[in-house]
Amino acid sequence: MGRYVSNISEVILDSIDLEALISEYVQLKRAGTNVKGLCPFHNEKTPSFVVSKDKQYYHCFGCGASGNAIGFIMAIENMDFLDTLEFLADKAHIDLEQYREKPQAGQKPYTPQNKDQKKKYFEITGHAARFFYMNLKKNETAMTYFKNRDISDETIKTFGLGYAEDEWRGLLDYLAKPPYTAEELDKVGLVIPKDKSKGYYDRFRGRVIFPIIDVQGKVIAFGGRIIGDGQPKYLNSPETPIFNKSNTLYNLNLAKNELGQEKSLIVVEGYMDVIALYQSGIKNVVATLGTALTAQHGRLLKRYADEIIIAYDSDEAGQKATQRSVEILEQADLHVRVLMLTDGLDPDEYIKKYGVETLRTKLKKSMSYIDYQILLLRDKYNLDFEDDRRRFYDACVVLIKPLPGNALKEKYVEDLKKWTHMPIEAIKKDVYSAPKQENQAPRMQNTRKLNKVTMIETRIMYLALLNKQNFDKLFELVKFEYIQDQRIKRIMTFLKGYYQVMDSFKIEECIDHLGIEDIKYIQLVLEKSIEPESIDREIQRNSRNFEGEILNQNIIRLINKIMLVKESDEMSDTEKESQLKKLNVTLVELKQEQAKLMKALGR
């Protein structure tokens, strides 16, 4: 092997209890003479990952992963073979020096220099964290930043918060000296090579620093927030030999010891959300690091928790991130709930405004994901209008139908009756009936006439189908993301790419790229539509009409939301007053925008 004696693997494997090792990563349960659990290498709901204590071997009957302790650590920790040997030797308290090969004739004897490069990288990041921490204590501006955010000295120490001076070589001059080099600082993302000359400069400058620590307590990377003006607002370390952001969660090193009997973790969006909750006594909280939640994150969370509460921002981006995250977490067989905060506040802001006890109450009332989705649908549709009630109803049936257990469905059946005034027998028929075939539309949609918005969207699509010039003009005037008919939105999205390479629409060119139903729909629209006398005037008229209808729907939704806030029993009077004030300001702005548009349309 060049470094250790040939039987070193056997020595280490004989000293490792595979069941105990794997139980640090997987919840294992006794199954006869073996133990089993959910495989950490793929998503599954039924345990198929088996560990044999007698054979010191594991095998997954789902994905085929198998091996011994060395193979397991190489796979789950993403280590190479030598790093894995040294990792396991450390666990088994084996001194590897006594197992080194003696040099053959003519070979230089082994020296410990660079024997463990990763260990050296950890030393560098550890020294950097201490450097940033000491800088913070000496910098009044940086300390004031944290004090203004109500961060205590104790919390600063707990999280090792720091400050990077606004200098080009502060850390470089401090650390790039024996036994460390500037190249090694570059390897762990602390400095950046200069473009046109030799040398390096500090990556983090003029920023408060958040050390990122792995579950073993080692500093592996940093996040920095700029003080004052400048971009980017947040800057994270790049991926390095010791840092993979898709497999790392901020504060998991501390949160894993604060799970409680429920084994629950709260997932938020930012460093300050984590720190604010932790300081307030809500310590089972983690955050991703400038990236969306990944399947790797899901598997990592599953090692420690049974339940996840998602507490993202309540804006549109936060809602989309919540939906993506729930899908990933449910695939990892985690129970998921969603925390909805009012006023568009993040957890840090919410604590400052309403206090931690109010937030604790909100956490206890966190919704199931289906309740969260239904709440968003109620916010989206105005249930005073028949067409919106039908859309709302159809969407809810799709959500409720797959739910397990009739008792749970029955609760939502009663809610649907209250919200939509539909006959309860009709609701039960839709909710309890066998799933429809893919090409069969929901019952209520079959008889629904085209509403005004859909008619405008269809006309816009027709104009876009005529040629690239029309599409380009419409693309400038119409916000495609607001198109409500999903089939039309899908076709318009396709056209966006299609017209990158084609000047005119030819249906035969699309057969391999669109579904047969979309092709049939395009043919029908082209056949039934009448070409206008003035294309430009038609484009202007329909784009403005579309904008007007979207504005009108937004106003109706906002009025509906105002009514929900007024009727809410879960908000304090202070919360209600604050949110209603903000909503009414928005309502006035939308109505002013609507008035301008109506004037332009001559109405």
C-alpha positions as CSV (number, residue, x, y, z in Angstrom):
1,M,0.0,0.0,0.0
2,G,3.0,2.3,0.3
3,R,2.0,3.7,3.7
4,Y,0.7,1.0,6.0
5,V,1.3,-2.8,6.3
6,S,-0.8,-4.9,4.0
7,N,-3.1,-6.3,6.7
8,I,-4.0,-2.9,8.2
9,S,-7.5,-3.2,6.9
10,E,-8.1,-6.4,8.8
11,V,-6.6,-4.9,11.9
12,I,-9.0,-2.0,11.8
13,L,-12.1,-4.1,10.8
14,D,-11.4,-6.5,13.7
15,S,-11.5,-3.6,16.1
16,I,-14.8,-2.0,14.8
17,D,-18.3,-3.0,15.8
18,L,-20.2,-2.4,12.5
19,E,-23.6,-2.3,14.2
20,A,-22.5,0.4,16.6
21,L,-20.8,2.3,13.8
22,I,-23.8,2.3,11.5
23,S,-26.2,3.1,14.4
24,E,-24.5,6.6,14.5
25,Y,-26.0,7.2,11.1
26,V,-29.1,5.0,10.9
27,Q,-31.8,4.1,13.3
28,L,-31.5,0.4,13.6
29,K,-34.1,-2.1,15.0
30,R,-33.6,-5.8,15.9
31,A,-34.8,-8.2,13.2
32,G,-33.9,-11.7,14.3
33,T,-30.1,-12.1,14.6
34,N,-29.6,-9.0,12.4
35,V,-30.7,-5.3,12.7
36,K,-32.3,-3.3,10.0
37,G,-33.2,0.3,9.1
38,L,-33.9,2.8,6.4
39,C,-31.1,2.8,3.8
40,P,-28.9,6.0,4.1
41,F,-28.0,5.7,0.4
42,H,-31.4,5.9,-1.2
43,N,-34.9,7.1,-0.3
44,E,-37.2,4.4,1.0
45,K,-40.2,4.1,3.4
46,T,-39.9,0.4,4.2
47,P,-36.6,-0.7,5.9
48,S,-34.5,-2.8,3.6
49,F,-31.0,-2.0,4.9
50,V,-29.7,-5.0,6.9
51,V,-26.6,-5.2,9.2
52,S,-25.2,-8.5,10.2
53,K,-23.3,-8.3,13.5
54,D,-21.9,-11.8,13.0
55,K,-20.6,-11.2,9.5
56,Q,-19.8,-7.5,10.1
57,Y,-21.4,-6.7,6.8
58,Y,-24.3,-4.6,5.6
59,H,-26.6,-5.0,2.6
60,C,-29.5,-3.0,1.2
61,F,-32.1,-5.1,-0.6
62,G,-33.5,-1.9,-2.2
63,C,-30.5,-0.3,-3.9
64,G,-27.9,-3.1,-3.6
65,A,-25.4,-1.1,-1.5
66,S,-23.2,-3.5,0.6
67,G,-19.9,-3.8,2.3
68,N,-18.0,-3.6,5.5
69,A,-17.1,-0.7,7.9
70,I,-14.5,0.7,5.5
71,G,-16.9,0.7,2.5
72,F,-19.7,2.3,4.6
73,I,-17.6,5.2,5.8
74,M,-16.1,5.8,2.4
75,A,-19.7,6.1,1.0
76,I,-21.5,8.0,3.7
77,E,-18.7,10.4,4.6
78,N,-17.4,10.8,1.0
79,M,-13.9,9.9,2.1
80,D,-11.1,8.2,0.2
81,F,-9.6,4.9,1.3
82,L,-6.7,6.2,3.4
83,D,-8.8,8.9,5.1
84,T,-11.3,6.2,6.0
85,L,-8.6,4.0,7.5
86,E,-7.4,6.9,9.7
87,F,-11.0,7.9,10.6
88,L,-11.8,4.3,11.8
89,A,-8.4,3.9,13.5
90,D,-9.2,7.0,15.5
91,K,-12.6,5.6,16.5
92,A,-10.9,2.3,17.6
93,H,-8.0,4.1,19.3
94,I,-5.5,2.4,17.1
95,D,-2.0,4.0,16.8
96,L,-1.3,3.7,13.0
97,E,2.3,4.6,13.4
98,Q,3.2,1.1,14.5
99,Y,1.6,-0.3,11.3
100,R,3.7,1.7,8.9
101,E,5.7,-0.1,6.3
102,K,9.4,-0.1,6.7
103,P,11.2,1.6,3.7
104,Q,12.8,-0.7,1.2
105,A,16.4,-0.4,0.2
106,G,16.9,2.9,-1.6
107,Q,13.6,4.4,-0.4
108,K,13.5,7.5,1.8
109,P,12.0,6.8,5.2
110,Y,8.4,8.1,5.7
111,T,8.1,11.4,7.4
112,P,5.0,12.8,9.0
113,Q,5.0,15.9,6.7
114,N,1.6,16.2,5.0
115,K,0.5,12.8,6.3
116,D,-3.0,14.0,6.7
117,Q,-3.9,17.0,4.5
118,K,-7.5,17.1,5.7
119,K,-6.3,17.4,9.3
120,K,-4.2,20.3,8.2
121,Y,-7.2,21.9,6.4
122,F,-9.2,21.6,9.7
123,E,-6.3,23.3,11.6
124,I,-6.3,26.2,9.1
125,T,-10.1,26.8,9.3
126,G,-9.9,26.5,13.1
127,H,-7.2,29.1,13.3
128,A,-9.1,31.3,10.9
129,A,-12.2,31.1,13.1
130,R,-10.2,32.2,16.1
131,F,-8.7,35.0,14.1
132,F,-12.2,36.3,13.0
133,Y,-13.5,35.9,16.6
134,M,-10.7,38.0,18.1
135,N,-11.2,40.6,15.3
136,L,-14.8,41.0,16.3
137,K,-13.9,41.7,19.9
138,K,-11.7,44.5,18.8
139,N,-14.0,46.1,16.2
140,E,-16.7,48.4,17.6
141,T,-18.7,48.6,14.3
142,A,-19.0,44.8,14.0
143,M,-19.9,44.4,17.7
144,T,-22.5,47.2,17.3
145,Y,-24.0,45.3,14.3
146,F,-24.6,42.2,16.5
147,K,-25.8,44.3,19.5
148,N,-28.3,46.0,17.3
149,R,-29.6,42.5,16.3
150,D,-29.9,41.7,20.1
151,I,-27.2,39.1,19.9
152,S,-25.6,38.6,23.4
153,D,-21.9,38.0,24.2
154,E,-22.8,34.5,25.2
155,T,-24.4,33.7,21.9
156,I,-21.5,35.3,20.0
157,K,-19.2,32.9,21.9
158,T,-21.5,29.9,21.4
159,F,-21.6,30.3,17.6
160,G,-18.0,31.6,17.4
161,L,-19.2,34.7,15.5
162,G,-16.4,36.9,14.1
163,Y,-15.4,39.7,11.8
164,A,-13.2,40.0,8.8
165,E,-11.5,43.4,8.6
166,D,-12.0,45.4,5.4
167,E,-8.4,44.6,4.3
168,W,-7.0,42.7,1.3
169,R,-4.4,40.6,3.3
170,G,-5.5,40.5,6.9
171,L,-6.0,36.8,7.2
172,L,-3.5,36.0,4.6
173,D,-0.7,37.7,6.5
174,Y,-1.8,36.1,9.7
175,L,-2.0,32.5,8.5
176,A,0.1,32.1,5.3
177,K,3.3,31.3,7.2
178,P,4.8,27.9,8.2
179,P,3.4,25.4,8.6
180,Y,0.7,26.7,6.3
181,T,0.8,28.1,2.8
182,A,-1.3,30.5,0.8
183,E,-2.1,27.7,-1.6
184,E,-3.6,25.7,1.3
185,L,-5.6,28.7,2.4
186,D,-6.9,28.8,-1.2
187,K,-7.8,25.1,-1.0
188,V,-10.2,25.8,1.9
189,G,-11.7,28.9,0.3
190,L,-10.2,31.5,2.6
191,V,-8.2,33.4,-0.1
192,I,-8.6,34.0,-3.8
193,P,-5.8,33.9,-6.4
194,K,-5.1,37.3,-8.2
195,D,-6.1,37.4,-11.9
196,K,-3.2,39.0,-13.5
197,S,-0.3,38.6,-11.1
198,K,1.0,36.1,-8.6
199,G,-0.3,36.1,-5.1
200,Y,-3.6,35.9,-3.3
201,Y,-6.1,38.2,-1.4
202,D,-8.6,37.5,1.4
203,R,-12.0,36.2,0.3
204,F,-13.9,37.7,3.3
205,R,-13.4,41.5,3.8
206,G,-15.6,43.9,5.7
207,R,-18.0,41.2,6.8
208,V,-19.3,39.7,10.0
209,I,-18.4,36.0,10.0
210,F,-20.5,32.9,10.7
211,P,-18.3,29.8,11.1
212,I,-19.9,26.7,9.6
213,I,-19.2,23.6,11.9
214,D,-19.7,19.9,11.1
215,V,-21.4,17.5,13.4
216,Q,-18.0,16.4,14.8
217,G,-17.4,20.0,15.9
218,K,-14.8,20.9,13.3
219,V,-14.9,24.3,11.5
220,I,-15.3,23.4,7.8
221,A,-16.3,26.8,6.1
222,F,-17.5,30.3,6.7
223,G,-20.4,32.6,5.8
224,G,-19.9,36.3,5.7
225,R,-22.5,39.2,5.8
226,I,-21.4,42.6,4.6
227,I,-21.7,45.5,6.9
228,G,-23.1,48.5,5.1
229,D,-23.5,48.8,1.4
230,G,-22.0,46.3,-1.1
231,Q,-22.8,43.1,-2.9
232,P,-23.2,40.2,-2.4
233,K,-25.0,40.7,0.9
234,Y,-24.1,37.2,2.0
235,L,-20.9,35.3,0.8
236,N,-20.3,31.6,1.6
237,S,-17.1,29.6,1.3
238,P,-16.9,27.7,-2.0
239,E,-17.0,23.9,-1.9
240,T,-13.7,22.5,-0.8
241,P,-12.1,19.1,0.2
242,I,-13.7,19.5,3.6
243,F,-17.0,21.4,2.8
244,N,-20.0,20.2,0.7
245,K,-22.9,22.6,1.1
246,S,-25.4,20.1,-0.2
247,N,-24.5,17.8,2.7
248,T,-24.1,20.4,5.4
249,L,-26.7,22.2,7.7
250,Y,-25.8,25.2,9.8
251,N,-26.0,24.5,13.5
252,L,-26.7,20.8,13.2
253,N,-23.7,20.3,15.5
254,L,-25.6,21.9,18.3
255,A,-29.2,21.2,17.3
256,K,-28.7,17.4,17.2
257,N,-28.4,17.5,21.0
258,E,-31.7,19.5,21.4
259,L,-34.2,17.3,19.6
260,G,-36.5,16.5,22.6
261,Q,-38.8,13.5,22.8
262,E,-40.5,14.4,19.5
263,K,-37.1,14.2,17.7
264,S,-38.0,17.4,15.9
265,L,-35.9,19.9,13.9
266,I,-36.9,23.3,12.6
267,V,-35.5,24.3,9.2
268,V,-35.1,28.0,8.5
269,E,-33.5,30.0,5.7
270,G,-30.6,32.0,7.3
271,Y,-27.9,32.3,9.9
272,M,-29.6,35.0,11.8
273,D,-32.9,33.1,12.0
274,V,-31.0,30.1,13.5
275,I,-29.1,32.3,16.0
276,A,-32.2,34.3,17.1
277,L,-34.2,31.1,17.7
278,Y,-31.3,29.4,19.5
279,Q,-30.7,32.4,21.8
280,S,-34.4,32.5,22.6
281,G,-34.3,28.9,23.8
282,I,-35.6,27.3,20.6
283,K,-32.4,25.3,20.0
284,N,-33.5,22.5,17.6
285,V,-33.0,24.7,14.6
286,V,-30.9,24.4,11.4
287,A,-30.5,26.2,8.1
288,T,-29.2,25.4,4.6
289,L,-26.2,27.3,3.3
290,G,-27.2,29.4,0.3
291,T,-28.7,26.4,-1.5
292,A,-32.1,24.8,-1.8
293,L,-32.8,21.7,0.4
294,T,-31.4,18.7,-1.4
295,A,-32.0,14.9,-1.1
296,Q,-28.7,14.7,0.7
297,H,-30.0,17.2,3.3
298,G,-33.1,15.0,3.6
299,R,-31.1,11.9,4.4
300,L,-28.9,13.9,6.8
301,L,-31.9,15.2,8.7
302,K,-33.4,11.6,8.8
303,R,-30.3,10.5,10.7
304,Y,-31.3,12.7,13.6
305,A,-35.0,13.6,13.4
306,D,-38.4,12.1,12.8
307,E,-40.2,15.4,12.3
308,I,-39.3,18.6,10.4
309,I,-41.0,21.9,10.8
310,I,-40.3,24.2,7.8
311,A,-40.2,27.9,8.7
312,Y,-39.3,29.7,5.5
313,D,-40.3,33.2,4.6
314,S,-44.0,33.5,3.7
315,D,-43.4,35.3,0.3
316,E,-43.9,33.6,-3.0
317,A,-40.3,32.4,-3.2
318,G,-40.6,31.0,0.3
319,Q,-43.8,29.2,-0.6
320,K,-42.1,27.6,-3.7
321,A,-39.1,26.6,-1.5
322,T,-41.5,25.1,1.0
323,Q,-43.2,22.9,-1.6
324,R,-39.9,21.7,-3.0
325,S,-38.5,20.9,0.5
326,V,-41.7,19.0,1.6
327,E,-41.4,16.7,-1.4
328,I,-37.7,16.0,-0.6
329,L,-38.4,15.5,3.1
330,E,-41.4,13.2,2.6
331,Q,-39.3,11.1,0.2
332,A,-36.8,10.7,3.1
333,D,-39.8,9.4,5.2
334,L,-39.9,12.4,7.5
335,H,-43.1,13.8,9.0
336,V,-43.3,17.4,7.8
337,R,-45.2,20.4,9.2
338,V,-45.2,24.0,8.1
339,L,-44.9,27.2,10.2
340,M,-46.8,30.2,8.8
341,L,-45.8,33.6,10.1
342,T,-47.8,36.7,9.6
343,D,-46.7,40.1,8.2
344,G,-44.2,38.4,5.8
345,L,-41.7,38.3,8.7
346,D,-38.9,35.8,9.1
347,P,-38.4,34.1,12.5
348,D,-35.8,36.6,13.6
349,E,-38.1,39.5,12.9
350,Y,-41.1,37.8,14.3
351,I,-39.4,37.2,17.7
352,K,-38.4,40.9,17.9
353,K,-42.0,42.0,17.1
354,Y,-44.1,39.5,19.0
355,G,-41.8,37.7,21.4
356,V,-40.6,34.1,21.7
357,E,-43.7,32.8,23.6
358,T,-45.9,33.8,20.7
359,L,-43.6,32.0,18.3
360,R,-43.6,28.9,20.5
361,T,-47.4,28.9,20.3
362,K,-47.2,29.2,16.5
363,L,-44.7,26.3,16.4
364,K,-47.1,24.1,18.4
365,K,-49.8,25.0,15.9
366,S,-47.7,24.3,12.8
367,M,-49.8,22.9,10.0
368,S,-49.7,19.7,8.2
369,Y,-48.6,20.2,4.6
370,I,-52.0,19.6,3.2
371,D,-53.5,22.2,5.6
372,Y,-50.8,24.6,4.4
373,Q,-51.6,24.0,0.7
374,I,-55.3,24.5,1.3
375,L,-54.6,27.7,3.2
376,L,-52.7,29.0,0.1
377,L,-55.6,27.9,-2.1
378,R,-58.0,29.8,0.1
379,D,-55.8,32.9,-0.2
380,K,-55.5,32.4,-4.0
381,Y,-59.2,32.1,-4.8
382,N,-62.1,34.3,-3.9
383,L,-64.7,31.9,-2.7
384,D,-67.5,34.5,-3.2
385,F,-67.2,33.8,-6.9
386,E,-68.6,30.6,-8.4
387,D,-65.7,30.1,-10.9
388,D,-63.1,30.5,-8.2
389,R,-65.0,28.1,-5.9
390,R,-64.9,25.5,-8.6
391,R,-61.2,26.0,-9.2
392,F,-60.6,25.8,-5.4
393,Y,-62.8,22.7,-5.1
394,D,-61.0,20.9,-7.9
395,A,-57.6,21.7,-6.4
396,C,-58.7,20.5,-3.0
397,V,-60.1,17.2,-4.3
398,V,-56.7,16.5,-5.9
399,L,-55.0,17.1,-2.5
400,I,-57.5,15.1,-0.4
401,K,-58.1,12.0,-2.6
402,P,-54.7,10.3,-2.0
403,L,-54.9,10.8,1.8
404,P,-54.8,7.5,3.8
405,G,-57.7,6.8,6.2
406,N,-61.3,7.7,5.8
407,A,-61.4,9.6,9.2
408,L,-58.9,12.1,7.9
409,K,-60.7,12.5,4.6
410,E,-64.0,13.0,6.4
411,K,-62.6,16.1,8.2
412,Y,-61.7,17.7,4.9
413,V,-65.0,16.7,3.3
414,E,-66.8,18.7,6.1
415,D,-64.4,21.7,5.5
416,L,-65.0,21.6,1.7
417,K,-68.8,21.6,2.3
418,K,-68.4,24.7,4.5
419,W,-66.1,26.5,2.0
420,T,-67.8,25.7,-1.3
421,H,-71.5,25.0,-0.4
422,M,-71.3,21.8,-2.5
423,P,-73.6,18.9,-1.5
424,I,-71.8,16.6,0.8
425,E,-72.7,13.5,-1.2
426,A,-71.2,15.0,-4.3
427,I,-68.0,15.8,-2.4
428,K,-67.7,12.3,-1.0
429,K,-68.2,10.9,-4.4
430,D,-65.3,12.9,-5.7
431,V,-63.0,12.3,-2.7
432,Y,-63.7,8.6,-2.2
433,S,-64.0,7.6,-5.9
434,A,-61.3,5.6,-7.6
435,P,-58.5,7.7,-9.2
436,K,-59.3,9.0,-12.7
437,Q,-57.3,8.1,-15.7
438,E,-54.6,10.6,-16.7
439,N,-56.6,11.9,-19.7
440,Q,-59.8,12.3,-17.7
441,A,-60.4,15.8,-16.4
442,P,-62.0,16.3,-12.9
443,R,-65.8,16.2,-12.8
444,M,-66.4,19.8,-12.2
445,Q,-64.0,20.9,-14.9
446,N,-65.8,19.0,-17.6
447,T,-68.7,21.3,-17.7
448,R,-66.9,24.5,-16.9
449,K,-67.1,27.2,-19.5
450,L,-64.0,29.2,-20.5
451,N,-63.8,32.3,-18.1
452,K,-62.6,35.7,-19.3
453,V,-59.0,35.2,-18.3
454,T,-58.8,31.9,-20.2
455,M,-60.3,33.4,-23.3
456,I,-57.7,36.2,-23.2
457,E,-54.9,33.7,-22.6
458,T,-56.1,31.6,-25.5
459,R,-56.0,34.7,-27.8
460,I,-52.5,35.6,-26.6
461,M,-51.4,32.0,-27.4
462,Y,-52.9,32.2,-30.9
463,L,-51.1,35.4,-31.6
464,A,-47.8,33.9,-30.4
465,L,-48.3,30.9,-32.6
466,L,-48.5,33.0,-35.8
467,N,-44.8,34.0,-35.8
468,K,-41.7,34.9,-33.8
469,Q,-42.2,38.7,-34.1
470,N,-45.6,38.4,-32.4
471,F,-44.2,36.2,-29.7
472,D,-41.3,38.7,-29.0
473,K,-43.8,41.6,-28.6
474,L,-46.0,39.5,-26.3
475,F,-43.0,38.4,-24.3
476,E,-42.3,42.1,-23.5
477,L,-45.8,42.9,-22.6
478,V,-47.2,39.8,-20.8
479,K,-45.9,38.2,-17.6
480,F,-46.0,34.6,-18.6
481,E,-45.7,33.4,-15.0
482,Y,-49.2,34.8,-14.4
483,I,-50.9,32.7,-17.0
484,Q,-53.4,30.6,-15.2
485,D,-54.3,27.8,-17.7
486,Q,-51.5,25.3,-17.2
487,R,-51.7,24.0,-20.7
488,I,-51.4,27.4,-22.3
489,K,-48.5,28.3,-19.9
490,R,-46.8,25.0,-20.9
491,I,-47.2,25.8,-24.6
492,M,-46.0,29.4,-24.2
493,T,-42.9,28.2,-22.3
494,F,-42.2,25.8,-25.1
495,L,-42.5,28.6,-27.7
496,K,-40.0,30.6,-25.8
497,G,-37.3,28.0,-26.5
498,Y,-38.8,27.1,-29.9
499,Y,-38.4,30.7,-31.2
500,Q,-34.8,30.8,-30.2
501,V,-34.1,28.6,-33.3
502,M,-37.2,29.1,-35.5
503,D,-38.8,32.2,-37.0
504,S,-42.2,30.7,-37.7
505,F,-44.4,28.1,-36.1
506,K,-44.6,24.7,-37.8
507,I,-46.7,22.1,-35.9
508,E,-44.8,19.2,-37.4
509,E,-41.6,20.5,-35.7
510,C,-43.3,20.1,-32.3
511,I,-44.6,16.6,-32.4
512,D,-41.5,15.2,-30.6
513,H,-41.5,17.9,-28.0
514,L,-45.1,18.4,-26.9
515,G,-47.7,15.9,-25.8
516,I,-50.5,14.7,-28.1
517,E,-53.2,16.6,-26.1
518,D,-51.2,19.9,-26.5
519,I,-50.7,19.3,-30.2
520,K,-54.5,18.7,-30.6
521,Y,-55.2,21.9,-28.6
522,I,-52.9,24.0,-30.8
523,Q,-54.5,22.6,-33.9
524,L,-58.0,23.5,-32.6
525,V,-57.0,27.1,-31.6
526,L,-55.4,27.7,-35.0
527,E,-58.4,26.4,-36.8
528,K,-61.1,28.2,-34.8
529,S,-59.3,31.6,-34.3
530,I,-59.9,34.5,-36.6
531,E,-56.8,36.5,-37.7
532,P,-57.2,40.2,-36.7
533,E,-57.0,43.1,-39.1
534,S,-54.3,44.7,-37.1
535,I,-51.9,42.4,-35.3
536,D,-50.2,45.1,-33.3
537,R,-53.5,46.6,-32.1
538,E,-54.7,43.1,-31.1
539,I,-51.4,42.4,-29.2
540,Q,-51.7,45.7,-27.3
541,R,-55.4,45.2,-26.5
542,N,-55.1,41.6,-25.3
543,S,-52.0,42.2,-23.2
544,R,-53.7,45.1,-21.5
545,N,-56.8,43.1,-20.9
546,F,-54.8,40.3,-19.5
547,E,-53.0,42.7,-17.1
548,G,-56.3,44.2,-16.1
549,E,-57.8,40.8,-15.3
550,I,-54.8,39.8,-13.3
551,L,-54.9,43.1,-11.4
552,N,-58.6,42.5,-10.7
553,Q,-58.0,39.0,-9.4
554,N,-55.1,40.2,-7.2
555,I,-57.5,42.9,-5.7
556,I,-60.1,40.3,-5.0
557,R,-57.6,37.9,-3.4
558,L,-56.3,40.8,-1.3
559,I,-59.8,41.7,-0.1
560,N,-60.4,38.0,0.7
561,K,-57.1,38.0,2.7
562,I,-58.2,41.1,4.6
563,M,-61.4,39.3,5.5
564,L,-59.5,36.2,6.7
565,V,-57.2,38.4,8.9
566,K,-60.2,40.1,10.4
567,E,-61.9,36.8,11.2
568,S,-58.7,35.1,12.5
569,D,-58.7,33.7,16.0
570,E,-55.0,32.8,16.0
571,M,-53.7,36.4,15.7
572,S,-53.3,38.9,18.5
573,D,-54.9,42.3,18.1
574,T,-51.5,43.8,17.5
575,E,-50.7,41.3,14.8
576,K,-54.1,42.0,13.1
577,E,-53.6,45.7,13.2
578,S,-50.1,45.5,11.7
579,Q,-51.1,43.1,9.0
580,L,-54.3,44.9,8.1
581,K,-52.4,48.2,7.8
582,K,-49.9,46.7,5.4
583,L,-52.6,44.9,3.3
584,N,-54.7,48.1,3.0
585,V,-51.7,50.0,1.7
586,T,-51.2,47.3,-0.9
587,L,-54.9,47.4,-1.8
588,V,-54.7,51.2,-2.4
589,E,-51.7,50.8,-4.6
590,L,-53.3,48.0,-6.7
591,K,-56.5,50.1,-7.1
592,Q,-54.5,53.1,-8.3
593,E,-52.7,50.8,-10.8
594,Q,-56.0,49.5,-12.0
595,A,-57.4,53.0,-12.5
596,K,-54.4,53.9,-14.7
597,L,-54.9,50.8,-16.8
598,M,-58.6,51.3,-17.2
599,K,-57.9,54.9,-18.4
600,A,-55.4,53.6,-21.0
601,L,-58.1,51.1,-22.2
602,G,-60.6,53.9,-22.5
603,R,-63.0,52.5,-19.9
